[in-house]
Amino acid sequence: MSAKKVIVIGAGFAGLSAACCLARKGFDVTILEKKNETGGRGRKTEADGFMFDMGPSWYWMPEVFEKFFNRFGKSAADYYSLKRLSPSYRVFFKEASPLTPLRGRGEQSSSQSVLDIPAEKEKLFALFESLEKGSSKKLQQFLDEAAYKYEKGVNEFVYKPSLSLLEFADVSLLLSLFRLNMFSSFSNYIRRYFSHPKLLQLLEFPVLFLGAKPENTPALYSMMNYADMVLGTWYPDGGMYKIAEAMTKLAEELGVKILTGENVEKINVENGKVKSVVSNRKEIFADTIISGADYNFTEQKLLEEQYRTYSADYWESRVMSPSALIFYLGVNKKVDNLLHHNLFFDADFSVHATEIYDKPQWPSHPLFYVCCPSKTDAVVAPEGMENLFVLIPVAVGLEDNDATRDKYFEMVMTRLENRTGQRIREHIVYKKAYAHRDFISDYNSFKGNAYGLANTLMQTAVLKPRIKSKKVKNLYFTGQLTVPGPGVPPSIISGQVVAELIEKELR
Ligand SMILES: Cc1cc2nc3c(=O)[nH]c(=O)nc-3n(C[C@H](O)[C@H](O)[C@H](O)COP(=O)(O)OP(=O)(O)OC[C@H]3O[C@@H](n4cnc5c(N)ncnc54)[C@H](O)[C@@H]3O)c2cc1C
């Protein structure tokens, strides 16, 4: 009997992961990717000797990557070499004098308006204690609880397809829901342990990754603080793109056919089953289809209305994670006072969060993030130069034009120059801006979202868009808009989950 044919739409992390898992099980897998390269949001762009990662820059939860490669008898080390960053990252807080020169790695400025977050546990505890007396003991309790949540959450919950509540009906899992703090808010939860504003901001930062206001995020997600503070921040030499490159190589080794420049324009359904997909080049027939492309786009644009599980109104009512305005900058000198990862928290988080979620608008005084990978990796910029990636989280669905981009460029450059104490603008030799309209044209992203759906309680597990269509028998979904959620590790897991479901249903 010939192998069952599977078509995967999209070569992002989720599509690549699903393709690898199914190819290993003997399926005949073809990926159709609209761009000319793989990786989706984890692609790279190269210009004038600079190599920029276009999307993800934080390598967290390294064991998720390792477990993925282990499934195929491989290790991440077979494809790239990882290093743990130490300090993990630098945070610029408010109330600083305009110029806060730093004396060296790991040292804090006298006013503590700039903090380096140590990778070592003892130093981290000492930092907490220096800001709030007694907080190091509380940090231990907090991290013990977070470790339990991480263990349960990442090893049990996220690997479930979440098609039915019955999957969670196991008594120990049900009981654990309470210890996991599914029903209390992250914001209230951390305030039970800590009160210093800087510690609170530090702990709320990973929630930015999950894209929801801390008050609307279940306290379950303190497991992300465990990922941050205990498991650490890592970096693959050569850039985050190494992950997509590795997964692409693995897929090819497993016999997956990857066709790039194939823009899927229609999914043909007959008798409640997908018969074929039509790309800009051809019609392709298959037994099973997985869409790793944007879920909303797949349903609303590729399927006829009667085959959609969700209506346009459903999508309008979803809380989306933010979009982002990004600047990729090549600088022809070394930039002082930055680490690899730098968070500019010198603005009011609650005002910015309101401007993202409650009253969507371009932010008045945004928080922003600067990645400077050339601090730890020589290959991402020419010698003596610096590679800067500046990201401002912004609401989805905003009007995105050049004048607005220019305005925010000037705003963040002024703050960056003031806080690091040097001129940077006139040293920029490469500049590319990226925001909503690029997310839409590159990835068919719903409202130009960068990170998919927000992880609110009402959008968790069974309440997320389903991994399997209700209307079309052999149509499945994967990626950041379905379970388990946004981020590179969850997207890789999403691919594994859909592959296991298909294998179970088809064998
Ligand atoms: C700026 C930014 C920063 C981020 N930072 C981090 C971080 O530091 N750490 C982290 O863990 N996560 C981060 N994330 C989130 C993470 O990158 C994503 O959650 C993840 O990459 C999503 O993968 P995916 O496979 O679901 O989707 P995608 O990467 O969007 O892949 C979908 C693929 O489908 C293709 N496609 C779309 N339509 C079609 C079509 N019609 N036909 C064929 N192909 C199609 C697209 O071209 C794309 O390749 C970041 C994301 C962004 C945007």
PDBQT file of the ligand as one rigid body, heavy atoms in Angstrom, charges set to zero:
ROOT
HETATM    1  C1  LIG A 601       8.910  39.864  16.093  1.00  0.00    +0.000 C 
HETATM    2  C2  LIG A 601       8.670  38.560  16.800  1.00  0.00    +0.000 A 
HETATM    3  C3  LIG A 601       9.429  38.233  17.908  1.00  0.00    +0.000 A 
HETATM    4  C4  LIG A 601       9.233  37.016  18.545  1.00  0.00    +0.000 A 
HETATM    5  N1  LIG A 601      10.034  36.696  19.601  1.00  0.00    +0.000 NA
HETATM    6  C5  LIG A 601       9.982  35.446  20.110  1.00  0.00    +0.000 A 
HETATM    7  C6  LIG A 601      10.993  34.999  21.006  1.00  0.00    +0.000 A 
HETATM    8  O1  LIG A 601      11.922  35.745  21.312  1.00  0.00    +0.000 OA
HETATM    9  N2  LIG A 601      10.919  33.729  21.480  1.00  0.00    +0.000 N 
HETATM   10  C7  LIG A 601       9.905  32.887  21.108  1.00  0.00    +0.000 A 
HETATM   11  O2  LIG A 601       9.883  31.729  21.566  1.00  0.00    +0.000 OA
HETATM   12  N3  LIG A 601       8.933  33.296  20.254  1.00  0.00    +0.000 NA
HETATM   13  C8  LIG A 601       8.968  34.532  19.723  1.00  0.00    +0.000 A 
HETATM   14  N4  LIG A 601       8.059  34.933  18.799  1.00  0.00    +0.000 N 
HETATM   15  C9  LIG A 601       6.931  34.057  18.477  1.00  0.00    +0.000 C 
HETATM   16  C10 LIG A 601       7.324  32.957  17.510  1.00  0.00    +0.000 C 
HETATM   17  O3  LIG A 601       8.212  33.437  16.545  1.00  0.00    +0.000 OA
HETATM   18  C11 LIG A 601       6.069  32.420  16.818  1.00  0.00    +0.000 C 
HETATM   19  O4  LIG A 601       5.108  32.057  17.795  1.00  0.00    +0.000 OA
HETATM   20  C12 LIG A 601       6.350  31.225  15.943  1.00  0.00    +0.000 C 
HETATM   21  O5  LIG A 601       7.446  31.466  15.092  1.00  0.00    +0.000 OA
HETATM   22  C13 LIG A 601       5.109  30.881  15.138  1.00  0.00    +0.000 C 
HETATM   23  O6  LIG A 601       5.384  29.794  14.310  1.00  0.00    +0.000 OA
HETATM   24  P1  LIG A 601       4.225  29.214  13.381  1.00  0.00    +0.000 P 
HETATM   25  O7  LIG A 601       4.808  28.037  12.673  1.00  0.00    +0.000 OA
HETATM   26  O8  LIG A 601       2.992  28.999  14.148  1.00  0.00    +0.000 OA
HETATM   27  O9  LIG A 601       3.842  30.385  12.352  1.00  0.00    +0.000 OA
HETATM   28  P2  LIG A 601       4.646  31.154  11.216  1.00  0.00    +0.000 P 
HETATM   29  O10 LIG A 601       6.046  31.344  11.594  1.00  0.00    +0.000 OA
HETATM   30  O11 LIG A 601       3.853  32.355  10.874  1.00  0.00    +0.000 OA
HETATM   31  O12 LIG A 601       4.613  30.146   9.984  1.00  0.00    +0.000 OA
HETATM   32  C14 LIG A 601       3.539  30.089   9.079  1.00  0.00    +0.000 C 
HETATM   33  C15 LIG A 601       4.099  29.869   7.690  1.00  0.00    +0.000 C 
HETATM   34  O13 LIG A 601       3.014  29.745   6.773  1.00  0.00    +0.000 OA
HETATM   35  C16 LIG A 601       3.346  30.429   5.575  1.00  0.00    +0.000 C 
HETATM   36  N5  LIG A 601       2.117  30.756   4.852  1.00  0.00    +0.000 N 
HETATM   37  C17 LIG A 601       1.168  31.664   5.201  1.00  0.00    +0.000 A 
HETATM   38  N6  LIG A 601       0.182  31.670   4.279  1.00  0.00    +0.000 NA
HETATM   39  C18 LIG A 601       0.517  30.747   3.336  1.00  0.00    +0.000 A 
HETATM   40  C19 LIG A 601      -0.099  30.298   2.136  1.00  0.00    +0.000 A 
HETATM   41  N7  LIG A 601      -1.265  30.801   1.706  1.00  0.00    +0.000 N 
HETATM   42  N8  LIG A 601       0.531  29.345   1.404  1.00  0.00    +0.000 NA
HETATM   43  C20 LIG A 601       1.709  28.820   1.807  1.00  0.00    +0.000 A 
HETATM   44  N9  LIG A 601       2.325  29.208   2.937  1.00  0.00    +0.000 NA
HETATM   45  C21 LIG A 601       1.738  30.161   3.703  1.00  0.00    +0.000 A 
HETATM   46  C22 LIG A 601       4.103  31.647   6.066  1.00  0.00    +0.000 C 
HETATM   47  O14 LIG A 601       4.903  32.215   5.044  1.00  0.00    +0.000 OA
HETATM   48  C23 LIG A 601       4.944  31.035   7.198  1.00  0.00    +0.000 C 
HETATM   49  O15 LIG A 601       6.178  30.553   6.720  1.00  0.00    +0.000 OA
HETATM   50  C24 LIG A 601       8.229  36.130  18.105  1.00  0.00    +0.000 A 
HETATM   51  C25 LIG A 601       7.459  36.464  16.996  1.00  0.00    +0.000 A 
HETATM   52  C26 LIG A 601       7.684  37.655  16.336  1.00  0.00    +0.000 A 
HETATM   53  C27 LIG A 601       6.883  37.982  15.108  1.00  0.00    +0.000 C 
ENDROOT
TORSDOF 0
